[in-house]
């Protein structure tokens, strides 16, 4: 692409009043005229925020992106977008993923940008930035923030997955306030997102497997100098992408999405991967369904021995060869010729990569675990599907029938879960309703609900849990998630009662409640359907337009994209 074809020339290349305004107000920042005379203008979309601790180092990281852009002959301009901090935002960061994607989309389209570097780290910042950028379809590259250093507590390594164990120990009286405080002090030792293969690391691996970040991007720890190098190299690469007109739509093919699903299975990635990848596919017009996840994951073993499905942490993953080592192992199962952001194929990018520790990254012939991936369940309890992560589940519960113990909503659960009078035993199935996209609203990560106190007192560590919500990527257990349709949208989940018999058969991909079609119809007919109950603002918009989990929980009016053309000119 020559300079006259640059999109930014429609701003800075104009004569008369319009060009005067565009250039003069930029020059007030101390920018010499020659910087606006034909160089590619590269936007750095930054999700830095002190309210998003995972992304708190992004101001510094952006400076290294700028170095790369300048080195390659572009001109960098940094701009903020809504930042979604998983640990602090209420009621759930997922509620705002679509809003942030709209912010990204409109910020990119409205401004004189030729290419974009997406700086993202915390769980929802990655999918929201990618979704927004896809709907504009300029040359774009992702720079992840990297994982934090492994936590330490009493001489052993800990990560976010241990939080759930600490919580159960605390609730059962095995862990004191002082012990919790000591663990808290040792958990987060540096910049970066969670140190395990939770959702943030899964999203970093997702973009690398899709081919929209440089190879090796996913695993470099946030404090490592290599993370800054990755940022600078990405700044160089985005200028090349603009010159060669290498857009997201040329990289994000159906084959790229299939590669991401296979890789996610092999690393034991988060169940949240499903809902985010479906939403991204919807933005680029790729047909993707829940069945694709089950089909493509089915014969892929678990190669990455990482929490929460294994023993090690993201820091260990990096030292062992990172995602390129996994991808190289998986090439027989991948579309090896898929194009990536640097113009090379997936196979070319990993051709020289080695694995340095087979305890962390196992070879395909001797996997860490034969069980991996995301299982998609069907049945009368989840007409449009539900998901389960078998590598994080208990083998003895993968085929189980039990009595339902039902919580109508999250408040009901919190009120009754530790009640000594709760009629529950370890063979029961815990059911949580109304925590889906519409019902909560926002679909929070409460699916891996804590076990009842009386069950914990017996030493039981796992029970089957079913909900229309999500689970943290750092969580584990035999947990059925994303039940669709959700209870608030008229799904069968909404009419399940205490004492109903539920069967989970993971091998048969089955989730059933022992009710006849007639009984289900009678119960549904007698149940008042919940209406969207927020009368104004963004949450009202969300409840009216969010799609169900099996479609990615994006807004119905955001499917596809509007491109990069601005149809009106105000000057």
C-alpha positions as a Python dict, from the first residue, in 0.01 Angstrom:
ca = {
    (1, 'X'): (0, 0, 0),
    (2, 'X'): (153, 337, -101),
    (3, 'X'): (110, 648, 111),
    (4, 'X'): (-170, 789, -106),
    (5, 'X'): (-381, 482, -24),
    (6, 'X'): (-337, 522, 349),
    (7, 'X'): (-666, 570, 528),
    (8, 'X'): (-518, 849, 741),
    (9, 'X'): (-457, 1059, 429),
    (10, 'X'): (-831, 1126, 422),
    (11, 'X'): (-762, 1336, 731),
    (12, 'X'): (-406, 1465, 708),
    (13, 'X'): (-369, 1471, 331),
    (14, 'X'): (-650, 1720, 272),
    (15, 'X'): (-609, 2081, 164),
    (16, 'X'): (-812, 2380, 277),
    (17, 'X'): (-1006, 2416, 600),
    (18, 'X'): (-1050, 2046, 675),
    (19, 'X'): (-683, 1953, 644),
    (20, 'X'): (-590, 2266, 839),
    (21, 'X'): (-808, 2159, 1133),
    (22, 'X'): (-691, 1797, 1136),
    (23, 'X'): (-322, 1883, 1119),
    (24, 'X'): (-314, 2197, 1333),
    (25, 'X'): (-477, 2041, 1636),
    (26, 'X'): (-248, 1740, 1617),
    (27, 'X'): (56, 1967, 1590),
    (28, 'X'): (-35, 2134, 1920),
    (29, 'X'): (113, 1822, 2085),
    (30, 'X'): (457, 1907, 1946),
    (31, 'X'): (435, 1689, 1637),
    (32, 'X'): (651, 1803, 1342),
    (33, 'X'): (472, 1844, 1009),
    (34, 'X'): (662, 1559, 841),
    (35, 'X'): (515, 1302, 1081),
    (36, 'X'): (173, 1365, 923),
    (37, 'X'): (291, 1368, 563),
    (38, 'X'): (237, 1011, 452),
    (39, 'X'): (357, 788, 734),
    (40, 'X'): (122, 510, 844),
    (41, 'X'): (-64, 624, 1155),
    (42, 'X'): (-70, 339, 1404),
    (43, 'X'): (-318, 342, 1689),
    (44, 'X'): (-219, 181, 2018),
    (45, 'X'): (-546, 74, 2180),
    (46, 'X'): (-459, 71, 2548),
    (47, 'X'): (-661, -90, 2827),
    (48, 'X'): (-433, 45, 3101),
    (49, 'X'): (-618, 127, 3421),
    (50, 'X'): (-539, 129, 3789),
    (51, 'X'): (-879, -38, 3829),
    (52, 'X'): (-756, -325, 3610),
    (53, 'X'): (-454, -445, 3808),
    (54, 'X'): (-369, -711, 3547),
    (55, 'X'): (-306, -430, 3296),
    (56, 'X'): (-135, -184, 3530),
    (57, 'X'): (197, -204, 3341),
    (58, 'X'): (49, -113, 3002),
    (59, 'X'): (160, 250, 2998),
    (60, 'X'): (520, 130, 2997),
    (61, 'X'): (444, -150, 2751),
    (62, 'X'): (292, 103, 2510),
    (63, 'X'): (622, 293, 2501),
    (64, 'X'): (794, -16, 2361),
    (65, 'X'): (524, -55, 2098),
    (66, 'X'): (589, 307, 2000),
    (67, 'X'): (960, 233, 1963),
    (68, 'X'): (881, -38, 1713),
    (69, 'X'): (634, 174, 1517),
    (70, 'X'): (883, 461, 1490),
    (71, 'X'): (1165, 225, 1395),
    (72, 'X'): (957, 87, 1108),
    (73, 'X'): (863, 430, 976),
    (74, 'X'): (515, 470, 1121),
    (75, 'X'): (376, 728, 1360),
    (76, 'X'): (220, 593, 1684),
    (77, 'X'): (-81, 746, 1858),
    (78, 'X'): (-199, 595, 2185),
    (79, 'X'): (-564, 607, 2288),
    (80, 'X'): (-763, 466, 2581),
    (81, 'X'): (-1069, 246, 2571),
    (82, 'X'): (-1288, 103, 2844),
    (83, 'X'): (-1086, -135, 3060),
    (84, 'X'): (-1248, -438, 3219),
    (85, 'X'): (-1091, -541, 3549),
    (86, 'X'): (-1203, -893, 3632),
    (87, 'X'): (-1128, -874, 4003),
    (88, 'X'): (-1298, -544, 4085),
    (89, 'X'): (-1592, -485, 3849),
    (90, 'X'): (-1943, -551, 3974),
    (91, 'X'): (-2169, -724, 3905),
    (92, 'X'): (-1937, -898, 3655),
    (93, 'X'): (-1687, -781, 3393),
    (94, 'X'): (-1866, -998, 3136),
    (95, 'X'): (-2161, -760, 3149),
    (96, 'X'): (-1939, -495, 2990),
    (97, 'X'): (-1749, -702, 2732),
    (98, 'X'): (-1985, -599, 2453),
    (99, 'X'): (-1981, -235, 2562),
    (100, 'X'): (-1601, -230, 2554),
    (101, 'X'): (-1606, -389, 2209),
    (102, 'X'): (-1831, -106, 2089),
    (103, 'X'): (-1589, 149, 2237),
    (104, 'X'): (-1300, -16, 2052),
    (105, 'X'): (-1487, -45, 1723),
    (106, 'X'): (-1606, 313, 1717),
    (107, 'X'): (-1274, 457, 1843),
    (108, 'X'): (-1087, 283, 1562),
    (109, 'X'): (-1334, 370, 1287),
    (110, 'X'): (-1380, 734, 1388),
    (111, 'X'): (-1011, 822, 1394),
    (112, 'X'): (-732, 861, 1133),
    (113, 'X'): (-574, 518, 1184),
    (114, 'X'): (-415, 288, 931),
    (115, 'X'): (-340, 1, 1168),
    (116, 'X'): (-394, -87, 1533),
    (117, 'X'): (-199, -255, 1812),
    (118, 'X'): (-433, -403, 2071),
    (119, 'X'): (-288, -400, 2425),
    (120, 'X'): (-485, -646, 2633),
    (121, 'X'): (-437, -881, 2925),
    (122, 'X'): (-716, -924, 3178),
    (123, 'X'): (-986, -1178, 3083),
    (124, 'X'): (-1242, -965, 2897),
    (125, 'X'): (-1004, -705, 2754),
    (126, 'X'): (-872, -952, 2495),
    (127, 'X'): (-1202, -1068, 2342),
    (128, 'X'): (-1357, -720, 2358),
    (129, 'X'): (-1063, -559, 2176),
    (130, 'X'): (-1048, -834, 1915),
    (131, 'X'): (-1426, -823, 1861),
    (132, 'X'): (-1421, -446, 1810),
    (133, 'X'): (-1119, -454, 1580),
    (134, 'X'): (-1273, -733, 1371),
    (135, 'X'): (-1581, -523, 1304),
    (136, 'X'): (-1361, -249, 1153),
    (137, 'X'): (-1110, -484, 985),
    (138, 'X'): (-798, -270, 970),
    (139, 'X'): (-455, -433, 997),
    (140, 'X'): (-438, -521, 1368),
    (141, 'X'): (-205, -712, 1599),
    (142, 'X'): (-247, -821, 1961),
    (143, 'X'): (12, -766, 2233),
    (144, 'X'): (-80, -949, 2551),
    (145, 'X'): (33, -825, 2890),
    (146, 'X'): (175, -1156, 3011),
    (147, 'X'): (121, -1356, 3328),
    (148, 'X'): (250, -1253, 3669),
    (149, 'X'): (527, -1442, 3845),
    (150, 'X'): (424, -1759, 4024),
    (151, 'X'): (289, -1694, 4373),
    (152, 'X'): (461, -1832, 4682),
    (153, 'X'): (320, -1940, 5018),
    (154, 'X'): (505, -2129, 5289),
    (155, 'X'): (768, -2253, 5047),
    (156, 'X'): (534, -2377, 4776),
    (157, 'X'): (409, -2234, 4450),
    (158, 'X'): (53, -2102, 4438),
    (159, 'X'): (-172, -1941, 4179),
    (160, 'X'): (-527, -1821, 4142),
    (161, 'X'): (-663, -2176, 4125),
    (162, 'X'): (-555, -2221, 4486),
    (163, 'X'): (-799, -1948, 4586),
    (164, 'X'): (-1088, -2194, 4550),
    (165, 'X'): (-908, -2447, 4773),
    (166, 'X'): (-826, -2177, 5027),
    (167, 'X'): (-1191, -2072, 5028),
    (168, 'X'): (-1320, -2422, 5098),
    (169, 'X'): (-1057, -2470, 5372),
    (170, 'X'): (-1152, -2136, 5525),
    (171, 'X'): (-1524, -2218, 5519),
    (172, 'X'): (-1460, -2557, 5680),
    (173, 'X'): (-1237, -2406, 5951),
    (174, 'X'): (-913, -2561, 5826),
    (175, 'X'): (-762, -2222, 5737),
    (176, 'X'): (-748, -1923, 5970),
    (177, 'X'): (-774, -1553, 5894),
    (178, 'X'): (-400, -1520, 5955),
    (179, 'X'): (-321, -1802, 5714),
    (180, 'X'): (-547, -1647, 5452),
    (181, 'X'): (-370, -1315, 5497),
    (182, 'X'): (-28, -1476, 5448),
    (183, 'X'): (-145, -1651, 5131),
    (184, 'X'): (-298, -1328, 5004),
    (185, 'X'): (35, -1148, 5048),
    (186, 'X'): (218, -1410, 4842),
    (187, 'X'): (-32, -1460, 4559),
    (188, 'X'): (31, -1161, 4331),
    (189, 'X'): (405, -1087, 4325),
    (190, 'X'): (443, -881, 4007),
    (191, 'X'): (272, -713, 3715),
    (192, 'X'): (61, -934, 3494),
    (193, 'X'): (-253, -1145, 3483),
    (194, 'X'): (-319, -1475, 3663),
    (195, 'X'): (-22, -1713, 3675),
    (196, 'X'): (-229, -2019, 3578),
    (197, 'X'): (-400, -2132, 3258),
    (198, 'X'): (-706, -1931, 3353),
    (199, 'X'): (-910, -1722, 3113),
    (200, 'X'): (-649, -1447, 3070),
    (201, 'X'): (-375, -1692, 2968),
    (202, 'X'): (-627, -1885, 2759),
    (203, 'X'): (-712, -1566, 2571),
    (204, 'X'): (-342, -1494, 2513),
    (205, 'X'): (-302, -1846, 2374),
    (206, 'X'): (-619, -1803, 2168),
    (207, 'X'): (-489, -1498, 1980),
    (208, 'X'): (-154, -1667, 1914),
    (209, 'X'): (-325, -1983, 1787),
    (210, 'X'): (-554, -1770, 1567),
    (211, 'X'): (-244, -1608, 1420),
    (212, 'X'): (-321, -1250, 1524),
    (213, 'X'): (-23, -1206, 1756),
    (214, 'X'): (345, -1275, 1701),
    (215, 'X'): (463, -1629, 1781),
    (216, 'X'): (561, -1662, 2148),
    (217, 'X'): (335, -1377, 2260),
    (218, 'X'): (116, -1586, 2490),
    (219, 'X'): (359, -1706, 2754),
    (220, 'X'): (626, -1438, 2812),
    (221, 'X'): (580, -1330, 3176),
    (222, 'X'): (483, -968, 3230),
    (223, 'X'): (802, -875, 3423),
    (224, 'X'): (1036, -1047, 3174),
    (225, 'X'): (1234, -821, 2941),
    (226, 'X'): (1107, -1040, 2658),
    (227, 'X'): (760, -892, 2704),
    (228, 'X'): (896, -547, 2615),
    (229, 'X'): (1081, -694, 2320),
    (230, 'X'): (757, -858, 2205),
    (231, 'X'): (584, -518, 2224),
    (232, 'X'): (856, -349, 2017),
    (233, 'X'): (857, -627, 1756),
    (234, 'X'): (479, -599, 1731),
    (235, 'X'): (514, -225, 1669),
    (236, 'X'): (749, -302, 1380),
    (237, 'X'): (519, -571, 1246),
    (238, 'X'): (203, -357, 1240),
    (239, 'X'): (371, -106, 1006),
    (240, 'X'): (458, -393, 772),
    (241, 'X'): (101, -518, 794),
    (242, 'X'): (-32, -178, 688),
    (243, 'X'): (209, -157, 395),
    (244, 'X'): (109, -507, 282),
    (245, 'X'): (-261, -450, 362),
    (246, 'X'): (-271, -760, 584),
    (247, 'X'): (-606, -729, 761),
    (248, 'X'): (-776, -940, 1025),
    (249, 'X'): (-1016, -1081, 767),
    (250, 'X'): (-723, -1234, 573),
    (251, 'X'): (-602, -1418, 884),
    (252, 'X'): (-922, -1511, 1067),
    (253, 'X'): (-1043, -1790, 839),
    (254, 'X'): (-1248, -2093, 946),
    (255, 'X'): (-919, -2286, 955),
    (256, 'X'): (-773, -2035, 1202),
    (257, 'X'): (-1070, -2083, 1434),
    (258, 'X'): (-1036, -2459, 1410),
    (259, 'X'): (-668, -2430, 1499),
    (260, 'X'): (-756, -2227, 1807),
    (261, 'X'): (-1004, -2493, 1924),
    (262, 'X'): (-749, -2773, 1888),
    (263, 'X'): (-481, -2574, 2069),
    (264, 'X'): (-721, -2484, 2349),
    (265, 'X'): (-793, -2852, 2405),
    (266, 'X'): (-423, -2934, 2431),
    (267, 'X'): (-349, -2660, 2687),
    (268, 'X'): (-654, -2724, 2906),
    (269, 'X'): (-789, -2377, 2834),
    (270, 'X'): (-1080, -2209, 3007),
    (271, 'X'): (-1445, -2285, 2925),
    (272, 'X'): (-1478, -1908, 2871),
    (273, 'X'): (-1281, -1966, 2551),
    (274, 'X'): (-1599, -2105, 2395),
    (275, 'X'): (-1816, -1801, 2453),
    (276, 'X'): (-1547, -1555, 2343),
    (277, 'X'): (-1440, -1742, 2030),
    (278, 'X'): (-1803, -1772, 1920),
    (279, 'X'): (-1845, -1396, 1961),
    (280, 'X'): (-1529, -1321, 1761),
    (281, 'X'): (-1638, -1557, 1484),
    (282, 'X'): (-1970, -1374, 1465),
    (283, 'X'): (-1787, -1046, 1403),
    (284, 'X'): (-1595, -1182, 1101),
    (285, 'X'): (-1882, -1384, 956),
    (286, 'X'): (-1734, -1727, 1027),
    (287, 'X'): (-1986, -2006, 1086),
    (288, 'X'): (-1891, -2161, 1419),
    (289, 'X'): (-2108, -2369, 1652),
    (290, 'X'): (-2078, -2553, 1981),
    (291, 'X'): (-2054, -2878, 1789),
    (292, 'X'): (-1727, -2760, 1632),
    (293, 'X'): (-1572, -2738, 1979),
    (294, 'X'): (-1675, -3093, 2069),
    (295, 'X'): (-1578, -3239, 1731),
    (296, 'X'): (-1236, -3076, 1711),
    (297, 'X'): (-1145, -3137, 2077),
    (298, 'X'): (-1253, -3500, 2086),
    (299, 'X'): (-920, -3670, 2001),
    (300, 'X'): (-679, -3407, 2132),
    (301, 'X'): (-498, -3505, 2455),
    (302, 'X'): (-387, -3262, 2724),
    (303, 'X'): (-24, -3167, 2661),
    (304, 'X'): (19, -2874, 2900),
    (305, 'X'): (62, -2972, 3265),
    (306, 'X'): (-69, -2643, 3401),
    (307, 'X'): (-304, -2533, 3679),
    (308, 'X'): (-598, -2576, 3712),
    (309, 'X'): (-580, -2908, 3520),
    (310, 'X'): (-220, -2983, 3613),
    (311, 'X'): (77, -2897, 3830),
    (312, 'X'): (277, -2607, 3682),
    (313, 'X'): (232, -2235, 3611),
    (314, 'X'): (256, -1998, 3314),
    (315, 'X'): (610, -1899, 3410),
    (316, 'X'): (711, -2267, 3381),
    (317, 'X'): (525, -2289, 3052),
    (318, 'X'): (734, -2006, 2909),
    (319, 'X'): (1063, -2159, 3021),
    (320, 'X'): (957, -2490, 2865),
    (321, 'X'): (900, -2348, 2518),
    (322, 'X'): (561, -2181, 2549),
    (323, 'X'): (277, -2210, 2302),
    (324, 'X'): (505, -2257, 1995),
    (325, 'X'): (624, -2586, 2150),
    (326, 'X'): (264, -2702, 2191),
    (327, 'X'): (172, -2594, 1838),
    (328, 'X'): (472, -2777, 1692),
    (329, 'X'): (358, -3095, 1870),
    (330, 'X'): (7, -3048, 1735),
    (331, 'X'): (90, -2975, 1370),
    (332, 'X'): (-56, -3309, 1250),
    (333, 'X'): (-393, -3192, 1388),
    (334, 'X'): (-371, -2831, 1267),
    (335, 'X'): (-412, -2634, 946),
    (336, 'X'): (-38, -2577, 933),
    (337, 'X'): (-52, -2343, 634),
    (338, 'X'): (-280, -2089, 801),
    (339, 'X'): (-153, -1734, 758),
    (340, 'X'): (-47, -1531, 1063),
    (341, 'X'): (16, -1160, 1125),
    (342, 'X'): (383, -1173, 1025),
    (343, 'X'): (299, -1312, 681),
    (344, 'X'): (431, -1657, 767),
    (345, 'X'): (231, -1974, 816),
    (346, 'X'): (164, -2129, 1153),
    (347, 'X'): (409, -2411, 1071),
    (348, 'X'): (684, -2172, 963),
    (349, 'X'): (654, -1980, 1289),
    (350, 'X'): (724, -2289, 1503),
    (351, 'X'): (965, -2479, 1279),
    (352, 'X'): (1271, -2407, 1497),
    (353, 'X'): (1096, -2427, 1834),
    (354, 'X'): (1204, -2688, 2090),
    (355, 'X'): (1045, -2818, 2407),
    (356, 'X'): (1279, -2779, 2703),
    (357, 'X'): (1079, -2964, 2969),
    (358, 'X'): (850, -3254, 2884),
    (359, 'X'): (713, -3251, 3240),
    (360, 'X'): (543, -2922, 3154),
    (361, 'X'): (477, -2970, 2782),
    (362, 'X'): (429, -3337, 2701),
    (363, 'X'): (486, -3489, 2355),
    (364, 'X'): (180, -3589, 2155),
    (365, 'X'): (270, -3959, 2189),
    (366, 'X'): (294, -3940, 2570),
    (367, 'X'): (41, -3677, 2679),
    (368, 'X'): (0, -3551, 3031),
    (369, 'X'): (-364, -3659, 3022),
    (370, 'X'): (-568, -3836, 2755),
    (371, 'X'): (-869, -3629, 2863),
    (372, 'X'): (-883, -3268, 2746),
    (373, 'X'): (-1085, -3011, 2563),
    (374, 'X'): (-1439, -2888, 2603),
    (375, 'X'): (-1727, -3135, 2604),
    (376, 'X'): (-2059, -3013, 2466),
    (377, 'X'): (-2360, -3169, 2633),
    (378, 'X'): (-2710, -3206, 2490),
    (379, 'X'): (-3041, -3314, 2637),
    (380, 'X'): (-3373, -3184, 2763),
    (381, 'X'): (-3197, -2979, 3033),
    (382, 'X'): (-2988, -2788, 2778),
    (383, 'X'): (-3177, -2777, 2450),
    (384, 'X'): (-2913, -2557, 2283),
    (385, 'X'): (-2617, -2709, 2463),
    (386, 'X'): (-2400, -2678, 2772),
    (387, 'X'): (-2027, -2718, 2827),
    (388, 'X'): (-1800, -2904, 3067),
    (389, 'X'): (-1420, -2916, 3099),
    (390, 'X'): (-1335, -3283, 3159),
    (391, 'X'): (-968, -3226, 3247),
    (392, 'X'): (-1082, -3024, 3551),
    (393, 'X'): (-1356, -3272, 3652),
    (394, 'X'): (-1362, -3581, 3873),
    (395, 'X'): (-1356, -3908, 3672),
    (396, 'X'): (-1598, -4080, 3909),
    (397, 'X'): (-1862, -3812, 3844),
    (398, 'X'): (-1846, -3819, 3465),
    (399, 'X'): (-2137, -4062, 3463),
    (400, 'X'): (-2373, -3992, 3750),
    (401, 'X'): (-2740, -3970, 3841),
    (402, 'X'): (-2850, -3772, 4144),
    (403, 'X'): (-3121, -3572, 4313),
    (404, 'X'): (-3138, -3201, 4232),
    (405, 'X'): (-3081, -2943, 4503),
    (406, 'X'): (-3201, -2621, 4346),
    (407, 'X'): (-3107, -2259, 4410),
    (408, 'X'): (-3332, -2012, 4229),
    (409, 'X'): (-3067, -1740, 4207),
    (410, 'X'): (-2732, -1641, 4352),
    (411, 'X'): (-2889, -1480, 4659),
    (412, 'X'): (-3082, -1798, 4734),
    (413, 'X'): (-2757, -1994, 4703),
    (414, 'X'): (-2567, -1765, 4939),
    (415, 'X'): (-2848, -1776, 5195),
    (416, 'X'): (-2890, -2154, 5206),
    (417, 'X'): (-2567, -2324, 5100),
    (418, 'X'): (-2429, -2353, 5455),
    (419, 'X'): (-2764, -2407, 5626),
    (420, 'X'): (-2736, -2720, 5843),
    (421, 'X'): (-3097, -2801, 5746),
    (422, 'X'): (-3021, -2809, 5373),
    (423, 'X'): (-3132, -3149, 5243),
    (424, 'X'): (-2822, -3250, 5053),
    (425, 'X'): (-2566, -3530, 5035),
    (426, 'X'): (-2259, -3583, 4817),
    (427, 'X'): (-2460, -3774, 4554),
    (428, 'X'): (-2689, -3477, 4488),
    (429, 'X'): (-2661, -3241, 4192),
    (430, 'X'): (-2641, -2869, 4277),
    (431, 'X'): (-2844, -2653, 4036),
    (432, 'X'): (-2810, -2275, 4019),
    (433, 'X'): (-3062, -2081, 3806),
    (434, 'X'): (-3085, -1726, 3675),
    (435, 'X'): (-2714, -1649, 3643),
    (436, 'X'): (-2715, -1643, 3263),
    (437, 'X'): (-2668, -1344, 3031),
    (438, 'X'): (-3018, -1203, 3085),
    (439, 'X'): (-3102, -1343, 3425),
    (440, 'X'): (-2816, -1206, 3630),
    (441, 'X'): (-2756, -997, 3407),
    (442, 'X'): (-2412, -1049, 3259),
    (443, 'X'): (-2344, -1421, 3319),
    (444, 'X'): (-2107, -1416, 3618),
    (445, 'X'): (-1840, -1669, 3710),
    (446, 'X'): (-2038, -1841, 3984),
    (447, 'X'): (-2091, -2180, 3817),
    (448, 'X'): (-1827, -2354, 4026),
    (449, 'X'): (-2028, -2281, 4338),
    (450, 'X'): (-1876, -2377, 4670),
    (451, 'X'): (-1997, -2703, 4818),
    (452, 'X'): (-2235, -2706, 5116),
    (453, 'X'): (-2061, -2679, 5454),
    (454, 'X'): (-2201, -3012, 5570),
    (455, 'X'): (-2050, -3181, 5261),
    (456, 'X'): (-1711, -3015, 5309),
    (457, 'X'): (-1714, -3143, 5669),
    (458, 'X'): (-1720, -3498, 5530),
    (459, 'X'): (-1401, -3431, 5333),
    (460, 'X'): (-1582, -3434, 4998),
    (461, 'X'): (-1404, -3219, 4737),
    (462, 'X'): (-1638, -3230, 4436),
    (463, 'X'): (-2002, -3260, 4337),
    (464, 'X'): (-2182, -3210, 4008),
    (465, 'X'): (-2284, -2848, 3970),
    (466, 'X'): (-2506, -2714, 3691),
    (467, 'X'): (-2588, -2354, 3599),
    (468, 'X'): (-2656, -2114, 3315),
    (469, 'X'): (-2358, -1907, 3431),
    (470, 'X'): (-1984, -1928, 3373),
    (471, 'X'): (-1684, -2044, 3574),
    (472, 'X'): (-1351, -1874, 3626),
    (473, 'X'): (-1083, -2022, 3404),
    (474, 'X'): (-887, -2074, 3723),
    (475, 'X'): (-1163, -2294, 3866),
    (476, 'X'): (-1207, -2670, 3860),
    (477, 'X'): (-1457, -2943, 3941),
    (478, 'X'): (-1732, -3137, 3767),
    (479, 'X'): (-1914, -2824, 3662),
    (480, 'X'): (-2170, -2794, 3382),
    (481, 'X'): (-2184, -2439, 3248),
    (482, 'X'): (-2346, -2213, 2987),
    (483, 'X'): (-2676, -2405, 2992),
    (484, 'X'): (-2874, -2270, 2698),
    (485, 'X'): (-3142, -2146, 2686),
    (486, 'X'): (-3088, -1996, 3028),
    (487, 'X'): (-3358, -2008, 3294),
    (488, 'X'): (-3456, -1644, 3234),
    (489, 'X'): (-3504, -1713, 2863),
    (490, 'X'): (-3747, -2000, 2914),
    (491, 'X'): (-3500, -2287, 2928),
    (492, 'X'): (-3588, -2615, 3098),
    (493, 'X'): (-3334, -2529, 3368),
    (494, 'X'): (-3585, -2273, 3494),
    (495, 'X'): (-3847, -2533, 3586),
    (496, 'X'): (-3620, -2785, 3763),
    (497, 'X'): (-3731, -2847, 4121),
    (498, 'X'): (-3576, -2995, 4434),
    (499, 'X'): (-3587, -3373, 4411),
    (500, 'X'): (-3590, -3398, 4030),
    (501, 'X'): (-3351, -3666, 3907),
    (502, 'X'): (-3070, -3544, 3683),
    (503, 'X'): (-2833, -3760, 3478),
    (504, 'X'): (-2492, -3648, 3352),
    (505, 'X'): (-2320, -3882, 3108),
    (506, 'X'): (-2013, -3711, 2966),
    (507, 'X'): (-1923, -4005, 2741),
    (508, 'X'): (-2268, -3993, 2582),
    (509, 'X'): (-2264, -3610, 2583),
    (510, 'X'): (-2592, -3619, 2773),
    (511, 'X'): (-2754, -3393, 3033),
    (512, 'X'): (-3112, -3493, 3116),
    (513, 'X'): (-3371, -3432, 3382),
    (514, 'X'): (-3607, -3726, 3435),
    (515, 'X'): (-3923, -3545, 3331),
    (516, 'X'): (-4157, -3625, 3045),
    (517, 'X'): (-4208, -3374, 2767),
    (518, 'X'): (-4563, -3334, 2894),
    (519, 'X'): (-4448, -3252, 3248),
    (520, 'X'): (-4190, -3005, 3117),
    (521, 'X'): (-4459, -2832, 2909),
    (522, 'X'): (-4699, -2814, 3205),
    (523, 'X'): (-4434, -2664, 3431),
    (524, 'X'): (-4327, -2411, 3169),
    (525, 'X'): (-4687, -2310, 3104),
    (526, 'X'): (-4736, -2243, 3473),
    (527, 'X'): (-4420, -2039, 3515),
    (528, 'X'): (-4422, -1664, 3472),
    (529, 'X'): (-4145, -1565, 3233),
    (530, 'X'): (-3905, -1311, 3381),
    (531, 'X'): (-3891, -981, 3199),
    (532, 'X'): (-3581, -768, 3158),
    (533, 'X'): (-3600, -577, 3484),
    (534, 'X'): (-3360, -285, 3443),
    (535, 'X'): (-3559, 8, 3302),
    (536, 'X'): (-3283, 224, 3153),
    (537, 'X'): (-2921, 257, 3050),
    (538, 'X'): (-2666, 9, 2926),
    (539, 'X'): (-2796, -285, 3132),
    (540, 'X'): (-3141, -235, 2978),
    (541, 'X'): (-2981, -245, 2632),
    (542, 'X'): (-2786, -556, 2733),
    (543, 'X'): (-3089, -750, 2853),
    (544, 'X'): (-3287, -661, 2541),
    (545, 'X'): (-3019, -753, 2287),
    (546, 'X'): (-2775, -1009, 2432),
    (547, 'X'): (-2779, -1346, 2259),
    (548, 'X'): (-2766, -1677, 2442),
    (549, 'X'): (-2442, -1845, 2546),
    (550, 'X'): (-2436, -2097, 2260),
    (551, 'X'): (-2416, -1800, 2019),
    (552, 'X'): (-2142, -1617, 2209),
    (553, 'X'): (-2351, -1375, 2419),
    (554, 'X'): (-2278, -1087, 2182),
    (555, 'X'): (-2543, -829, 2098),
    (556, 'X'): (-2767, -933, 1811),
    (557, 'X'): (-2706, -600, 1635),
    (558, 'X'): (-2326, -632, 1650),
    (559, 'X'): (-2292, -943, 1435),
    (560, 'X'): (-2062, -877, 1141),
    (561, 'X'): (-1900, -539, 1096),
    (562, 'X'): (-1936, -195, 943),
    (563, 'X'): (-1585, -173, 802),
    (564, 'X'): (-1348, 121, 832),
    (565, 'X'): (-1523, 374, 609),
    (566, 'X'): (-1664, 686, 777),
    (567, 'X'): (-1977, 781, 586),
    (568, 'X'): (-2021, 1137, 715),
    (569, 'X'): (-1774, 1423, 740),
    (570, 'X'): (-1841, 1692, 999),
    (571, 'X'): (-1600, 1961, 874),
}
